[in-house]
Amino acid sequence: MSRKIGTSGQGSEVVRCPWARNEQAILYHDQEWGIPVHDDRLLFEFLILEGAQAGLSWDTILKKRENYRVAFVGFDAEVIAGYRKPRIERLLRDPGIVRNRLKIQSAVRNAQALLRLREETGSFDRYVWQFVGGKPRVNAWKTSRQVPARTPQSDALSKDLQKRGFTFVGSTICYAFMQATGMVNDHLVGCFRYTAVV
């Protein structure tokens, strides 16, 4: 079921996906989630943030997102790939991000893997979008219960990323990444963003 949110006192209601329950989540839902992303740096940002979210709520990550952008220099893979132990130790003391050693080390390994992947494929964009045939997969879910946690496409992406040395890229994380970056449109059909994102 979609969530109805009143607007500007005119009696009209905006229907959103039910997970958009607070101001920050609503802003993210309305302005970003599900819009096709083709910028390598933003795609890398979403991959790292989705991995950081594992075991936590997305609201937690949204609150820390700007801090992540500072700590990880705008998600510049070339810079992050060069992080060594002293920088990692400083990040572990940074209360603005998730202070989990494995997740921080994963960001560094993933940056290194991304550089290798781009050398081979030309762009991260071209690489990830091949898993959905180069265009968004548009679903038609009516309720949140219908939305899968993983799909054959996210399984394939996860398997290939892991083979290339990426970590924190299980199939569920990959599917959340695909939803966020518009590789799939999982806005519910009753949501006002369903027809707007593609």
Summary of the structure (lengths in Angstrom):
residues: 198
radius of gyration: 17.3
end to end distance: 21.4
largest distance: 56.0
contacts: 585
relative contact order: 0.17
helix: 54%
strand: 6%
